[in-house]
Amino acid sequence: MLDLLNGFVVELRNAGLPVSLTENLDAMEAVQHIPISDREAFKYALGATLIKNNSHWRAFETVFEVYFSL
């Protein structure tokens, strides 16, 4: 799971989103409490911990949908 989330954070950064180490750690903690099978809860847990600014939400969603594609 850690490699998966680290890869996602790298992709967010590549898309121009500023994600700090603290936010990365917060995201890792948050998803431990969410079943990965609940895609929507997983997405919003990551968004709540990794997105600082509402203007970054669209880029986050795009990266999420590509990175965690079905």
Secondary structure, DSSP 4 states (H G I P E B T S, - for coil): -HHHHHHHHHHHHHTT----HHHHHHHHHHHTTS-TT-HHHHHHHHHHHH--SGGGHHHHHHHHHHHT--
